Amino acid sequence: MSKKAFGNNPRLSRFFSRKEISEVIKKNKLLSLSLKLPVGCNLNCRYCYSDIERGDISYDEITDIISQAFNLGIGSLSIIGEGEPFMYKDKVSDKDIFDLIKYANRKGLNVIVFTNNTLIDDETARLLFGLDVAVVCKLNSLKAETQDFLSGVKGSFKKIRKGLLSLEKAGFSKTEKPRLSLHTVICRQNYSEIPKMWVYCRRRNIIPYFQVFVPPANRNHINNDKLVVESKKVKELFYLLAAIDWERFGYRWDPDYTYPIAGLGCSVVKTGCCVDSNAKLQSCGYVGEEIADLRKFSLQEVLSWEKMKKIRSFRYHSCNGRDCHFYGCRALTFNLTDDRFAPDPFFWKK
């Protein structure tokens, strides 16, 4: 395989170039929206925010917010939680996840659904493939014992793998532009097998979505110390994965720039925002701090606030004068320091 240009690795529609990031901030627009649904979960992942209260946002409120975001320029909608999206059912309208995807598609939006994959069967995968949607599946290990431990439910590994095979069978990994991704949280229990999982993804035309562990806002969370991998080892891993991609697959990306998601990076706080299951606006899905109540203010109003502008334009590392957008993980920073504008205490690029 010929070696290609810098930053040429496959990515999902929620990831953007430096130029796109700069332009959307200047224009005070949005490129993406993340959405949490009022739904529970059938797993109990040890690194998750499973104690977050389920909200009461209605289907009509959700579609109204999507419409507002569309008018502000988004091209991508990510359905990220609160729990498992395929358990969603609106109490009033009886609308489900497929209705939401179809609504977004009618707006011309590409949808990315994050799922633990345990409820995906052949028929569900077939129906999804007919829509403009990419699927990000949870898989933290290729070992049943490790996966079951991290997901907190015995037997989850078999269900996750079965769902993954259904998606591959439906054609999600066979398209020229990959529509299938594996979401892995890097923690002590799976650290040693991450390179193997990375190669597993590349060989199957699956986008690896491997990110650092972001401790929940509760600093005393029982599993924090048991899961977190020290910054030095995460840096070594990112550089190893970059070397694997360059030498074996011809993809080249910057390990520093793409922290905290290897090869992909994260610009959510600059290019998008998140709406939780109570219609509260957050800078991203991992930061519990409320910025605004969207039942009281429109998205356009909130984007004009000085607080929001400061959040979106923040950059603490100038990269020797170059506009590199090094700002670490704002969620991890806020959850550890209570200050979203502090330097990321975990990021190695000081």
Long-range contacts (C-beta under 8 A, 24 or more apart in sequence): 1-249, 1-250, 2-250, 3-246, 3-250, 3-252, 4-250, 4-251, 4-252, 5-252, 6-252, 6-253, 6-254, 7-252, 7-253, 7-254, 8-250, 8-251, 8-252, 9-245, 9-251, 9-252, 9-253, 9-263, 9-264, 10-177, 10-178, 10-207, 10-251, 11-207, 11-263, 11-264, 12-76, 12-112, 12-134, 12-136, 12-181, 12-207, 12-209, 12-264, 13-75, 13-76, 13-110, 13-112, 13-134, 14-76, 14-78, 14-112, 14-268, 14-272, 15-264, 15-265, 15-267, 16-267, 16-271, 18-323, 18-324, 18-325, 20-271, 21-267, 21-270, 21-271, 21-325, 22-323, 24-73, 24-270, 24-271, 25-270, 25-271, 25-312, 25-313, 27-73, 28-303, 28-304, 28-309, 29-72, 29-73, 29-303, 30-69, 30-72, 30-73, 30-74, 30-271, 30-272, 30-273, 30-299, 30-303, 31-73, 31-74, 31-75, 31-76, 31-271, 31-272, 32-74, 32-75, 32-76, 32-77, 32-78, 32-268, 32-271, 32-272, 33-65, 33-66, 33-69, 33-74, 33-76, 33-77, 33-78, 33-272, 33-273, 33-274, 33-275, 34-78, 34-79, 34-80, 34-268, 34-272, 34-273, 34-274, 34-275, 34-284, 34-285, 35-62, 35-65, 35-66, 35-77, 35-78, 35-79, 35-80, 35-274, 35-275, 36-80, 36-81, 36-82, 36-274, 36-275, 36-276, 36-277, 36-285, 37-62, 37-79, 37-81, 37-82, 37-83, 37-85, 37-88, 37-97, 37-277, 38-82, 38-88, 38-277, 39-82, 39-83, 39-84, 39-85, 39-87, 39-88, 39-89, 39-277, 40-82, 40-83, 40-84, 40-87, 41-81, 41-82, 41-83, 41-84, 41-87, 41-116, 42-83, 42-84, 42-87, 42-116, 42-118, 42-119, 42-153, 43-84, 43-116, 43-118, 43-138, 43-151, 43-152, 43-153, 43-156, 44-151, 44-152, 44-153, 45-116, 45-138, 45-150, 45-151, 45-152, 46-149, 46-150, 46-151, 46-152, 46-223, 46-226, 46-227, 47-150, 47-185, 47-187, 47-213, 47-214, 47-223, 47-227, 48-216, 49-81, 49-82, 49-216, 49-217, 49-286, 49-288, 51-218, 52-82, 52-288, 54-82, 54-83, 54-277, 55-82, 55-276, 55-277, 55-278, 55-279, 56-277, 56-278, 57-275, 57-276, 57-277, 57-278, 57-279, 58-90, 58-91, 58-92, 58-93, 59-90, 59-92, 59-93, 59-95, 59-99, 59-100, 60-92, 60-93, 61-279, 61-294, 61-295, 62-100, 62-275, 63-100, 63-103, 65-275, 65-279, 65-294, 65-299, 66-103, 66-104, 66-107, 66-109, 67-107, 68-298, 68-299, 68-300, 69-299, 70-107, 70-108, 70-109, 71-300, 72-299, 72-300, 72-303, 74-109, 74-272, 75-108, 75-109, 75-110, 76-109, 76-110, 76-111, 76-112, 77-104, 77-109, 77-110, 77-111, 77-112, 78-111, 78-112, 78-113, 78-114, 79-111, 79-112, 79-113, 79-114, 80-114, 80-274, 80-285, 81-114, 81-285, 82-276, 82-277, 84-115, 84-116, 84-118, 84-119, 85-113, 85-114, 85-115, 86-115, 86-119, 86-120, 86-124, 87-119, 98-127, 98-131, 101-128, 101-131, 101-133, 102-131, 105-131, 105-132, 105-133, 110-134, 112-136, 114-138, 114-183, 115-163, 116-151, 116-156, 116-160, 117-159, 117-160, 117-163, 117-164, 117-167, 118-156, 118-159, 118-160, 118-163, 119-163, 120-162, 120-163, 120-164, 120-166, 120-167, 121-162, 121-163, 121-166, 122-166, 122-169, 122-170, 124-166, 125-163, 125-166, 125-167, 125-169, 125-170, 125-172, 126-170, 128-167, 128-170, 128-172, 129-170, 129-171, 129-172, 129-179, 133-179, 134-172, 134-178, 134-179, 134-180, 134-181, 135-167, 135-172, 135-179, 135-180, 135-181, 136-181, 136-182, 136-183, 136-209, 137-163, 137-164, 137-167, 137-180, 137-181, 137-182, 137-183, 138-182, 138-183, 139-164, 139-182, 139-183, 139-184, 139-197, 140-184, 140-185, 140-187, 140-189, 140-190, 141-189, 141-190, 141-193, 141-197, 142-193, 142-196, 142-197, 142-200, 143-193, 146-189, 146-190, 146-193, 149-189, 150-185, 150-187, 150-189, 150-190, 168-204, 173-204, 173-205, 173-206, 174-205, 178-205, 178-206, 178-207, 180-205, 180-206, 180-207, 181-206, 181-207, 181-208, 181-209, 182-206, 182-207, 182-208, 182-209, 183-209, 183-210, 183-211, 184-208, 184-209, 184-210, 184-211, 185-211, 185-212, 185-213, 185-227, 186-210, 186-211, 186-212, 186-213, 186-229, 186-234, 186-237, 187-213, 187-227, 187-228, 187-229, 188-226, 188-227, 188-228, 188-229, 189-227, 191-229, 191-233, 191-237, 194-237, 194-241, 195-237, 195-240, 195-241, 195-244, 198-241, 198-244, 198-245, 198-262, 199-244, 199-248, 202-245, 202-248, 202-249, 207-264, 208-241, 208-262, 208-263, 209-261, 209-264, 210-241, 210-261, 210-262, 210-263, 211-260, 211-261, 211-262, 211-266, 212-259, 212-260, 212-261, 212-329, 212-332, 212-346, 214-260, 214-286, 214-329, 214-331, 214-332, 214-335, 215-332, 215-335, 215-336, 216-335, 217-287, 217-288, 217-334, 217-335, 219-335, 219-336, 231-346, 231-347, 231-348, 232-348, 234-346, 234-348, 235-348, 237-262, 238-262, 256-326, 256-348, 256-349, 257-324, 257-325, 257-326, 259-328, 259-329, 259-347, 259-348, 259-349, 260-328, 260-329, 260-332, 260-347, 266-329, 267-325, 269-311, 269-312, 269-314, 269-327, 269-330, 270-312, 270-313, 270-325, 273-299, 283-311, 283-330, 283-331, 283-340, 284-330, 284-331, 285-331, 286-331, 286-332, 286-335, 287-330, 287-331, 287-334, 287-335, 287-340, 289-334, 289-340, 310-341, 311-340, 314-340, 314-341, 316-341, 316-343, 317-349, 317-350
